[in-house]
Amino acid sequence: MSRKRQIKLSAYLVGTGMHVASWRHPDAQADSSINIDYYKHLAQIAEKGKFDIAFIADSLAINEESHPNILTRYEPITLITALAGATSKIGVVATASTSYVEPFNLARQFMSVDHISKGRAGWNIVTTRDLSGNTALNFNGSEHFEHGFRYKRAEEFIDVIKGLWDSWEDDAFIRDKESGQFFDRSKLHKLDHVGEFFSVQGPLNINRSRQGHPVLVQAGSSEAGQLFAARSAEVIFSHKNSLEDSQEFYRSFKNKVVSFGRSADEVHILQGISPIIGETEEIAQQKLAYLESLITDETGLKFLTDYFGGLDLSKHTLEARTLDIGFGELTGVRFEYEKFRPFVIKENPTLRELYSLLTGSYTVNDFVGTPEKIADNLEKWFVQKAVDGFMLMSPLLPSNLEDFVNLVVPLLQERGLFRTDYEGDTLRDHLNLPVPRNRYNLTRSQV
């Protein structure tokens, strides 16, 4: 499926946007996270822009400090099924956990969406980070799985899922009314899996889709997560704070992919970006400053206090500089903070900026400015092999997504960096990924 390398684009759809205070913006629809017509509209905007993916994240537990857009939200697989019916080309990807569901159920759900969408579904595989501290308690458990254990278990989970998806060979269904033969019994296969974590007989009660099976997506950034993704994923999400860091990660991860006997081109790396676009640089910076101003000291400081295990910030405001109050030397903090520590030491952000960084709404300066500046930097990151594409994590929806589609996408198209129209019908077509061979068809061809 060789063709010219072009930028891949995914739209992260989450209520009023990634910025934690986006719901307070005058242009925001405050109930958007539970409004299906709104979500359909977002997916249609992304499809107008010829995006590869409309992406839905998830969380399995909440608390009083959770992001406003996740306090009440749709179950992702249900939502992408609805989005598939509201669109005709764009891929629809939902997040689902390997830690809190059975493989048979999940295999059936995703293959169902893949059929309903006519081959446009993808699964964002997570093992679930327990940021709320109560996930296990929602699933008849008492303690969340340890990090390394989660990924070990997830590897077997994926093997079971893929085995179930191959239950039916592609030409198993004959449906001959005259002979009365509905299917070829020799082309239906039980999985009969017995492993360390799962025992699953099969077969799955739905056959493969037109793209073989859903595209596998992953976002783990730890070493265990990267190895898991290098073994199994076809798209991964990354979040680096500089071109140089992204280039280093790109080289390192592609080498991991090759170490599993795969081609480096079999996995696309999408960098998370939160662009804010203005007619001038000054206007874009003003838009960002206004969003940041909507974060209250009470909200921001309470989050940071809880995040860092009760750290006393009562004498400070969100304008205090992190290094001035010792954030560079903090020990025993969460893994998620450790990956940001080099940025904190280099940039000495304010507590307000650190809050935005940790909640996923911070935006690298490369992607704040005019449409031309944004397009220039997207091209630079792509051409210089820092990324294969981008996950658009709009701070404010729908306006940031509309700006990107209307102002930046045409510039990328003019430069030959992005499609002017879809060249196929399935998500694998869009991503230039091959249809996976059914293991039983493959066995027959080798006999």
Residue, then its C-alpha position, 0 to 999 in steps of 0.5 A: m500500500s505504498r504511496k507518498r508520505q503525508i501528514k496524518l490528522s486526528a481530532y480529539l473530541v472532548g466536550t468544550g475542549m481540552h482546556v480545563a476552563s474552556w467550559r467558562h468561555p462565552d463561545a462554549q456550549a457548557d453541556s456539550s459533553i453530553n450532547i450528541d448533536y454537538y458531537k456529530h457536528l464536531a465529527q462532521i467538521a473534522e471530516k470536512g477537513k479530511f481528517d483520518i480520525a475522530f478520537i474519543a478518550d475515556s475515564l472509568a472513574i471520576n472525583e470532585e477534581s476531575h476535568p469538567n468535560i469528563l464529569t459526565r460523558y458518553e461511553p466511547i464505543t456507544l458514541i463512535t457508533a453514533l458518529a459513524g452514522a453521522t459521517s461517511k469517511i472519517g475513522v472513528v476511534a474509541t478508548a477501551s481498557t484491557s484492565y476492566v473488561e473481558p476480551f470476548n465482549l470487547a472483541r465483539q463490540f469493536m468488530s460490530v462498530d467496524h461493520i456498522s461504520k463499514g471499516r472505519a473503526g479503531w480501538n485506543i488500547v489503554t491499561t487505565r491510569d488510576l488518576s482518581g484513586n477509585t477505579a478498582l472500586n467501581f469494578n468490584g475490586s479493591e486495588h488497581f493493577e500495578h503498572g508492569f502487571r497491567y501491560k503484561r496482562a494486556e499483551e495476552f488480552i490483545d492476543v486473545i482479541k486478535g485471535l477472536w477476530d480471526s474466528w471466521e475466514d473471510d470467505a466462510f459465508i456461502r449463503d447458498k439458498e438452493s443448497g441450503q449451505f449457509f457457511d463452510r464449517s471448515k472455515l469457522h475456528k474456535l480459539d481455545h485459548v488458555g493462558e496466564f490471565f484468560s481462558v477463552q474458547g470462542p469462536l466470536n459471533i461476528n465475522r471480520s470486517r472489510q478492513g480485517h479488524p479495527v486499527l489498533v491505537q495506543a498512547g502509553s509513554s512509559e517504557a512498558g507502554q512503548l514496548f507494548a505499542a511497538r509490539s501491537a499498535e498501528v498508531i500511537f500518540s505522543h506528547k513532546n514539548s520540543l521538536e528535538d525531544s520529538q525527534e529523539f522519541y521518533r527514532s527510539f520508538k521506530n527502532k523498537v518497532v523494528s526490534f519486533g520484526r515489524s517495518a517502521d512504517e507499520v506504526h504512525i506516531l501522532q504528536g498531540i498539539s493544542p493550536i490556537i490560531g489568530e490573524t496575527e501572533e498577538i491575537a493568537q496570544q490574546k486568545l490563549a491568555y484569555l483562556e488561561s485567565l478563566i482558571t481560578d486560583e482556587t481550582g488550580l491550586k487545589f488540583l496541584t495540591d492534591y496532585f503533589g500529595g498535599l503540597d502546601l501552596s496556600k501562600h502562592t497564586l497561579e502566577a508563581r514560578t515553579l522553580d522559585i518554589g522548589f518544583g524542580e527538586l520535588t521527589g517521589v512524584r507521579f510518573e506523569y510529572e517526571k516526563f515534564r520535569p525537564f521542561v519545568i527546569k528549562e522553562n520555569p513555567t508559572l503554576r498556571e502553566l503547570y496546571s495546564l500542562l498536567t491537565g493536557s491543555y498546555t500548548v507548545n508555542d510553535f502552535v500558537g500564532t497565524p495559520e502560516k506559522i502553524a502550517d510552517n511548524l507542522e511541516k517542519w516537525f513532519v519533514q524533519k521526522a519528528v512525527d508522522g502526523f498530529m493529534l489535534m487537542s483543541p483547547l476550545l471546541p468547536s472554534n479551534l477545530e473550525d479555525f484549523v480546518n478552514l485556515v491551516v488545512p488548505l495551506l497543508q494541501e497547497r504544499g502537498l503535505f495533506r490530502t485534498d480528498y479521501e482516497g479510500d473508504t476505510l480507516r486503513d485506507h486513510l492511514n495507508l495500513p495493510v489489511p491484516r491477514n486472517r491467521y487461518n487463511l495464512t495457514r492454508s496458503q502455507v500448506 
